[in-house]
Amino acid sequence: MGYAIVGVLIVSGIILLGISIYVAIEGRRRRNLWFAGFALAAALHSFGYAFKVTANSVEEALVYIRIAYLGISFLPTFGFLAALELAGKDRHLKKGTILSMIAFSAVTLAIVCTNSLHHLYYIDIVLTKANVLTIVHVVPGIWYKVFMTYVNLAFAAGIVIMARALAEAPVDLKPQYWVYFVSFLVPGVGNLVYLLGLSPYDADLAPFYLMFMSVLLLFGLNENQLFQVVSIAKSRVLDSMDDAVLIINRNNRIIDHNHSLTHIVAGNSDDYVGERLSDVFSSHPQVVDFVTNHANGQTNVALQDGSGRVYRVRVRTVQGRRKGAFVKCLTMSDMTREMNVMRDLKDLAHRDALTNIANRRALYCQAEDVLRRCGTGMAVSSIMLDIDDFKQVNDSYGHEAGDMVLKEVALLLKQSIRAQDILARYGGEEFVLIMPDTEVDAAFALAERLRKKIAGAEIFYNDQRIELTVSMGVAGEICSPDLQVDQLIKNADAALYEAKRSGRNKVALYRDCDG
């Protein structure tokens, strides 16, 4: 039996050491390091205790006690800090308080190691045998009593912290906080059993309780995914990516993410593990809706934060080993630059490079869209404009002057129309204006005003005024399913031909034409 206890203590120490290394390496963004330190301290306690129960002399027992206290001294400190960390309260703890607690543990270790000089920790040590086990009985010194009070207070505080966290936890997190609460309760009960003298052979079974506690906490962390187990190589790849990558559990809580998430969401935190997706993306509900309603797929989302950013949102569901277990992987790629380039290319394809108004292709696309949306019976009118004797402008002043004239005419037209009207350069020195919900007589009156405005415009090139006149043709139709944009423009062109034929610098109406 005695050898079995020693063996279990050593195995317990190995398990605790493994847990400590596992959490320290795999815990991302420096999460759960207090818990890793707690598991390491418990491992040292277990190893030291295993050797201590085999000691054959007080001197040998003191050596093993010092090994054990490498862990024991820091157990209450790391345990308390781990409780705060698990409950999400560690950010409120000041660095000075943390350093003071660590300093207290370090002082305790120093006092234990130098006890023979002052006997502040042990006044006396007596060894007794229980079968093959050596039981160490101590006469406690003043610092022993101080430290044991600190131990009990630290674990009591941890139990209270976990109890409050359990009471405040959302429904989906209740199971894991039950695990944490029980984890801190077990050592507290175990220490009470030891203080009441109810332990077998009067032995301190703390290493066993601490192993049980650490295994439960590890189960809670891993099973409930409060920290994500990712290899170091994968972690570095994820954190170096420009794309934001999030792992989300079935309750829509974030269980892991890379640093790029902080470039998307506003906030002071750089760690959103354990938080609800809806809270993190409160300013971008369209992202939450897509993730919630799709198991797999992708879409483009324009952020509604005034930044003009566009992200390609991809979601993929990954099934777990256990039935019903799954997570969603959300990837967000910044497409703003690509979308802007595509928009610019599309804009270039539909804009006249010289005058910066719609070109002929865009005219037909936009006009057809207007006619589709026009209600049956609504009036629509068209004006076609041609600059009179434009060849003479080029011949007299040069092509640069001609280009300037085209830009000035386009600007004068743009300043004189409504937002719903469509203005385009039809080709050469010809412009077309399509006006929905406009009677032909109103279009004719507008054409007359434009003609006079252009004729009176002061356009200078190299200090020389260029005299301009324009001719215009006006046509009107009533919207119907059979109305064609091409026919409306042809009618305006026929009227323009009539204005040219009758002397230029005139406006002609299609209904007055022979054709």
N, C-alpha and C positions, 0 to 999 in steps of 0.2 A: 504493500500500500504506500509506504513511504517513498520508494523509488518511483512509483507511478505518479505521485504528486510532483516530484522533482521533474520528471519527464514532461508532465503537463505544463509546468511552469516554463520550461525551456521552449516547448512548442508554442505556448502562449506568447512568449517574447518574440519568437520568429514570426508569428502571424502579425503581431503588432508592428514589428519592424517593417514587414512587407507592406502593411496598410499605410504606414507613414511614407515610405518611398513611393508607393503607388499614387497616393493623393498628391504628394509634392510634385511629382513629375507630370501627372496627367491633369491636375487641376489647372484650368486655363485662366489667364489674366490674374495670376496671383490669388486665386480664390481658394478658400479652405486651408490656408497655410497654418492657421492656428490649430486646426484639427490635426494636420500632419505633425505639428510639433507636439500636440497632446499624445498622439499615438506613439511617437518616438520616446517621449518621456515614460509612457506606460511600458514600452518594451524594455527600456533600461531598468525600470523598477522590477519587472518580471525576471530579467536575467540576474540582477543582483540578489533578488530574493531566493531564486533557485540555488545559487551558490551559498547563500547565507544559511539555509537549512541543512547544508552538508558540512558546515564549519566544525572543526574539532577543537578550537580554542577561541578565547575572546579576541585575541589579536587578529586571527583569521576572520572572525565574524565582522570585526571593525572594517577590514579591507572590503568585504563584500557589501557592508552597509554603505560605505562611501560610493561604491558603484551604483547601488540601488538609489541613493539620494541624488545621483546625477539626473535621475528622472523624477523622483518623488518631490524634490524641491520645486520643480516647475509644473507639476501636474495640476495643482489648483489654479495657477495663473493661466496656463494654456486651456484648461477645461472651461474656465469662466469666459475667456476670450472666444473660444470656439462656440460657446452657447450664444454669445452676442452675435457672432458671425452668422450662425445658422438662422438666427431670428431676424437678421438684417438690421441689427442695431449697432454694429461695430463702427459705423461711420460717425456716430455721435460721440464716441469715446475719444477723449483728447489724448494726444501722443504722450503728454506728460504723465497721465494716469497709467498708461500702458508701460512706460519706462519705469515708473515707480514700482509697479507690480513685479516686473521682471527683475528689478534691482532687489526687491525683497526676497525673491526666490534665490537669487545669486548669493545674497548675504546668508541665507539659511544654509546653502550648500557649503559656503566657506566656514560657517560655524561648526557644521557636522564634521568637516574634514580636519578642523583644528580643535576638536572637542577635548583632546587630552591636555590642552594648554589651559582651558578655562572651565570645562564641564558645564557649559551653559545649556547644552542640548541633552546629554546623558550624565546624570550624576554617577550612575553605576550600571553595569551590564552583567547579567547572570545567565549562564547557559544551562538548559536541561535537555534531556533526551526523551523523545517519544518514538519508540521503535528506532528506526534509522534516522529520524529527523532530529535536527537540532532546533530547539525553540529558544529564541532570544527574549529574555525578560529584561526590561529596562526600568530604571528609576529616573523618571523624566526630570529634566532641568527646566528653568524658566522659559528658555526659547522653544523647547519642545512644546510646552503648553501654548505659547503664542502661535507657533506654527500650526498646531492641530486645530486651534480656534480658527485660524485663517483657512485651513483646508475645509472645515465644516461650513464656514460662511460662504466660501467660494462655490462649493457644490450646492448648498442651499439656494444661493443666488441663481446658479445655473438652472435648478429645478423651477424656480419662480419665473425666470425668463422664458423657459420652454413652455410652462403652463400658460403664461400670458400670450405667447406666440400661438399656441394651440387654440386658445379662446378667440383670438383675433383673425386666425387664418381663414381664407376663403374655403368654401366647401370642397373644392377640388384638391386643396392642399392639406386638408385635415389628416388623411392617412399618414403622410410623411411626418407631420408634426407630432402625431401620436408616437411614432417610432423615436423621434428625438426626445420627447418627454420621458418615455420609458427608459431610454438610454441613460439619461442623467439621474433618473430615480434609482436605478439598480445600484450604483456605487454608494449612494447615500444610505440606502437600506443596508448594504453590505458593511459599511463603516459602523452603522449603529449596532449590527449584530456583533462585530468585533469588540466594540466598546463595552457591550453588555456581557462579554465573556462567553458568548454562545458558539464561537467558532470551534471546529474540531481541533484538538490538541492546543487550543488557545492560539491558533496560528492566524496571522493576518492574511485573509484571502483576497486582498485588494487586487492583486494581478489578475485573478480570475474574473472579478467583477469588471475590471477595466477592459479586459479582452472582450467580454460580452458587450460592454458599452460601445467599444470601437467597432466591432462587427456590426452591431445594430445601426450605428451612425453611418458606416460605409454603405450598408444596405439601403438606408434612407437616401443618401446622396446619389447612389448609382441607380437604384430602382426607380426613384422618383425624379431623377434627372435634374437635380439642382446644380450639378456640375456635369460637364460633358467630357466623356473619356475619348480623347482624340490623340493620336500619336503625335510626337513632337514634330515630325516632318510635315504631317498634314496641318498641324497648327500653324507652322511657319508659312506654308503655302496659302492657307486661308487668310492669315493676317497680312500677307503681302498683296492680296488681290485688291484691285480697285472696285470690283463688284461687291456689293453688300450681300453677305450670305448669312441666313438665319435658319436655325433648326427650331421647329415649333412642335409642341406635343399636342395630344388630342384635345386638350382643354384650351388650346390657343395661347399657351404660355411659351415664352422664349426660353429654350434650354441651352442655347449656345448661339453665338454670333461672332463675326469678325469686327475689326476696328472700323471698317468702312461704313458701318451702320451709323456711326456718329456724324458722318458727313451729310446724312439725309434728315435725321430727326433733330429737332431743336431740344437742347437740354444741357445741363451741366454734368451729367453722368456720362461715363464711358463704359458702363457695365449695366446691361439691361436683362441679364439672366434672371429668370424667375418671374419677370413681369409679364402682364398680359399684352398681347399684340395690339389690342384696341387702345390701351393706355399709351404705349410707345408711339403708335401711329395715329394719335388722336387728331392731328392736323391733316392726316391723309386717309380719310375713311374709305376711299375707293380701293386702297391697297388691302385694307382689312376685309372689305366685302369680297374682293376677288379671291383671297386666300381662303376665306370661310366657305365660299360657294363652289370652289373648284378643287378637285383632288389632283389633277394634272392639267397643265396648260400654260399659256403665256398671253400677255396683253401689254399694250403701251399705256402708261399712266402719266398724265401731266399733273405735276404737283400743284396743289391749290394754295401755295404759300407766297405767290407773287414773284417767285424766282424765275419762272419760265422753264424750269428743268423738266425733262421728260425721261422717264425710266421704263425700261423693258422689264416687266415683272414676270418671273417664271416660278411656278410652284410644282413640286413633284412629291408625291406621297411614297414613303419608304416603309415597307412592311417589316415589323420586327420578327424575332424568332418565335415569340409566344403568340398564340392566337389572339387577335384583336388588338395587339400592340402595334402602333405605327407612329411615325413622325412625318411632318411635312418639311421639306427643304425649300426655302424661299430665297430666290436670287434676284437682286435688283441691279441692272446694268444701266449706267448713265448714257442715254441716247441723245442727249441735248444737242451735242455738236453734229451728230449724224443727221438728226431731224432738221436742224437749221440748214445744213448743207443741202438736204433733199428739198426743203422748202425754197431755198435760194435757187436751186436748179429748176424747180418747177416754176418759180417766179420768173426766172430768165426765159424759160420756154414760152411763157405767156405774156411777156412784157416786151415792148418795143425798146430796144437799148438806147436809142437816141432821145426819145421824148418821155420815156419812163411812164407811158400809159399802156393799156392793153394792146396787144397786136391782133392781127386778123384771126388767128386761131382762137385766142382767148375770147374775142368778140362773139364768135359763133357759139362757143361753149357756154359763156355767161348768158347770152341772149336766149339760147334754147332752154336753159334752166329757168330764166325769168318767165318765158312763155308757158312752161310746164306748170309753174306756180300761179300764174294769172288765172283768175276765175273766168269762166266763159261769159262773154259779154263785156269784158273790160277792154277799154281802149288802150292801144299801144301805138306809138309813133316813132318814126325814124327820120334822122337828118343826115344827109351826106354832104360834106363840105369839100371844096377844092380851092386851093390858092390860085388866084388868077395870075397868069404869066409867070409862074414860078421859075421856069427855065431862064427867063430874063434876069431874075435875081441872081442865079448862079453865074450867068454869063457876065453880069455887070460887077458883082462884088466878090465872086468866088464861092466855092462849095462850103467853106467854113461859115460864110454869111448865110448861105442857104440852110445849113444845119441849125444855126441860131434862130432863123425865122421859124422853122418847124417847131423848135422847142418853145418859142414865145407863143405861137398860136395854140399849141397844146396846153400851155399854162393858162392862157386866157379862157379857153374852153373849160378846163378843169375848174376854174374859179367861178364859173357861171352856171354849173349844173348841180342837181341834187345828188345825195348819197346813193340813191337807188338807181340813178341813171348809169348807162354803160357807155364809156367813151373809149374809142380805139383808133389807132392809126391803121387805116385800111390798106395803105400802100402808097409809096411816093409822097405826093403832097395832098393826099386824100384822107379825110377823117370821117368817121361814122359815129353817130350818137343814137342810142336806142333808149326810149323813155317809156317805161311802163306806166299805166294808169294816167295817160296823157292824151287828151283829144287832139286831133290833127290841127285845129285852129290855134290851140295853145302852143303846139310845137312850131307852127308857122310864126307866131308872134315872138317866140324865143329866138328863132333863126334870124328874124329881122334885127333883134337887139344884138345878137352876136355879130352879125354882119357890120353893123354900125360901130360896135366896140372895136372890132379888129381894124376897120378902116380908120378909126381915130387913134389907134395905138401909136405911141412914139417908140419906134424900134430903130436903134442906132447901131451902126457898125463902122468902126474907125471914124467916129464923129460924123458920120453921114447917116441921115435919116432915110430909112427904107420905106417907101410908100407901099402899102399892101391893101389889096381888096380880095374878097372871097365870093364865090358863088355857092349857093346851097339849093339842094332839093329836099322837099319834105313829103313824107308819105305816112298815111295812117291806116290802121286796120282794127278790127274787133277780134279779141282773142277767141279762138275756137280750137278744137282738137286738130283741125286740118291746117291751121295757120303755120306757115314755114318761115323761118328767119330769112332764108335766102330770098324768098319772094318779096318780103318787106324791104330788104336792102335794094333789090333790083328796082322796085318802084321808086325808092328815093333816088337811085342812080338815074333813072329815066327823067325824073323831075330836075335833077342837077344838069343833065344834058340840055334840057329846055332852057334853064337859066343861063347857061353858057351860050347857047345859040341866040338868045335874045339880047346879048350885049354884055354879059358878065356883071359882077358886083350886084347880083340880084338874088332873090329867093323865089323859087318856083314851087308850086304845089302839085302833087301828082295828079289829083283829080282834074286839074286844069289842062293836063297834057293830053295830047291826042291819043297816046298809048295808054 
